[in-house]
Amino acid sequence: MPYSPQLITELLSLADAWGWSPEDLARELRVDRTTLLQYRSGRRALTVRALARIAHRFGAQRIVRDLVWHHLAVECAPDARAGAAASPPTALSPSAARDLRAYVDRFGKESLHGRGLYLVGTDAAALSAALVFLQGLLEQAGIPACRLRADRTPSASEIRAALAAPVLLLERFDFACDAVQELLRQRGDLVRPTVLTSMRPPGEISDPYLRRVLTGMTRLVDLNPASSTIPIHGSVPAGPEAQ
């Protein structure tokens, strides 16, 4: 199955924010538009030369540096596309990996209460790797998920898919746009689980309603080194292998 690199998705989003067209970005990467879109769709693998050009041209952007590393360390790892959930990425601590597995193992029960996860950490690559790992676990378990970036305004079709999905995976809630914040409010009203990543803990959310919703409907998983999971409402139940 084609695998879409997050790096290219992020570059296209940055380009759009800068007022660039896909053709402009392709020109900066010294490829044509078709090749760029094939990179995005996963129909063509990123070459070492393309990665080097991205790092050289856009390396001043921290998120681009993080995602170049993520692409090499996670997305290009052996068997990453066929079985990303088989083993957790090195950026993810064993305790965090156990928490993610336990959540998927008990998703049926958790979803009845609309309970999701709040993944917090100071390393953008670790946050991204954790969400990719969780998405792989969900796919293996046959649980459909909708994945969105919080800083990008979703289209009407994306909003419909996000509201209908059994679980919403939301990247970098600390940069959430107004449309995504409203989407989260609606998911909360529907009592449907959301898993989100952020560099800020839930207590720092400025919107009182969202802070209350996320505090009450998510379990906190701390991805920072040498830290343990700090659940908001009790610990994440252990999966079958830990019982």
Secondary structure, DSSP 8 states (H G I E B T S, - for coil): -----HHHHHHHHHHHHTT--HHHHHHHTTS-HHHHHHHHHTSS---HHHHHHHHHHHTTSHHHHHHHHHIIIIITSTTHHHHTTSS--TTS-HHHHHHHHHHHHTHHHHHHTT-EEEEE-S-HHHHHHHHHHHHHHHHHTT--EEEEETTS---HHHHHHHHHSSEEEEE-GGG--HHHHHHHHHHHHHT--EEEEESS-GGG-S-HHHHHHHHHHEEEEE-STT-----SSS-----GGG-
